[in-house]
Amino acid sequence: MTYLSHYQKSTGASKSFFLSFFPQDYKGQKLAEQIFQGIILFSAVIGFICGYITEQFGWTVYIVMAGFALSCLLTLPPWPIYRRNPLKWLPVQEVATDDKKPADRKVKRHPKN
């Protein structure tokens, strides 16, 4: 039994409630990570160049911090661009318990080589 189906059975919650905590799909997570890393890299290069030209390390730090803030603004909220490929959940299956006695069960034996 998966965690989701166990959670639904024990609390009566729906999938939409559970998925509201994890709104991005896997492709959306990959896209968000690529955007985040690209903005950080771009701002670090631009910050280094500006800081080197002006000979002010503070400019480098400010530009990298601005890039970090921009990347957080673009990747952390659950924008619709990150939810284009929703997960298709399998239906919940009931697990049937066997009421067989231990003597009724067939013993599996390994073939002799």
C-alpha positions in Angstrom: 0.0 0.0 0.0 1.4 3.3 -0.9 1.8 6.2 1.4 -0.9 8.2 -0.5 -3.5 5.5 -0.4 -2.8 4.8 3.3 -3.0 8.5 4.0 -6.3 8.8 2.2 -7.8 5.8 4.0 -6.7 6.9 7.4 -7.8 10.6 7.1 -10.4 10.5 4.3 -8.4 13.2 2.4 -8.5 13.6 -1.3 -5.6 13.6 -3.8 -6.1 17.3 -4.4 -5.5 18.1 -0.7 -2.4 16.0 -0.7 -1.1 17.4 -4.0 -1.7 21.0 -2.9 1.5 20.6 -0.8 3.5 19.4 -3.9 2.1 21.4 -6.8 4.9 20.9 -9.3 5.3 17.8 -11.5 8.6 16.2 -12.2 9.2 18.0 -15.5 8.2 21.2 -13.8 10.7 20.6 -11.0 13.4 20.0 -13.6 12.5 23.2 -15.5 12.5 25.2 -12.2 15.9 23.9 -11.3 17.4 24.7 -14.7 15.9 28.3 -14.6 17.2 28.7 -11.0 20.7 27.6 -11.9 20.8 29.6 -15.1 19.8 32.9 -13.4 22.3 32.3 -10.6 25.1 31.6 -13.0 24.2 34.6 -15.2 24.0 36.9 -12.3 27.3 35.6 -10.9 29.1 36.3 -14.2 27.6 39.7 -14.6 28.3 40.6 -10.9 31.9 39.5 -11.2 32.4 41.6 -14.4 30.7 44.7 -12.8 32.6 44.2 -9.6 35.9 43.8 -11.4 35.4 46.9 -13.6 34.3 49.1 -10.8 36.7 47.5 -8.3 33.9 47.2 -5.8 33.2 43.7 -4.3 29.9 45.0 -2.9 28.5 45.3 -6.5 29.3 41.7 -7.1 27.4 40.7 -3.9 24.4 42.9 -4.7 24.1 41.6 -8.2 24.3 38.0 -7.1 21.7 38.6 -4.4 19.4 40.3 -6.9 19.8 37.3 -9.2 19.0 35.0 -6.3 15.9 37.0 -5.4 14.7 37.0 -9.0 15.3 33.2 -9.4 13.4 32.6 -6.1 10.5 34.7 -7.4 10.4 32.8 -10.7 10.8 29.3 -9.4 9.4 29.0 -5.8 5.7 29.9 -6.4 3.6 27.2 -8.0 3.3 28.9 -11.4 1.2 27.1 -14.0 4.3 26.6 -16.2 5.5 24.0 -13.7 2.2 22.0 -13.7 1.8 21.2 -17.4 2.4 17.4 -17.0 0.3 16.3 -14.0 1.0 12.9 -12.4 -1.5 10.2 -13.3 -2.2 8.4 -10.0 -3.2 4.7 -10.0 -6.6 4.0 -8.4 -6.5 2.7 -4.8 -6.5 -1.0 -4.6 -7.7 -3.0 -1.7 -5.2 -5.5 -0.4 -6.9 -8.9 0.2 -5.6 -10.9 3.1 -5.3 -14.6 2.7 -7.2 -16.6 5.3 -5.3 -19.8 4.5 -3.8 -21.9 7.2 0.0 -22.3 7.2 -0.5 -26.0 6.2 -2.6 -25.0 3.1 0.2 -22.9 1.7 2.5 -24.4 -0.8 6.2 -24.4 0.2 8.4 -23.0 -2.5 11.6 -24.9 -3.0 14.6 -23.9 -5.1 15.6 -26.3 -7.9 18.7 -28.4 -7.2 21.5 -27.8 -9.6 
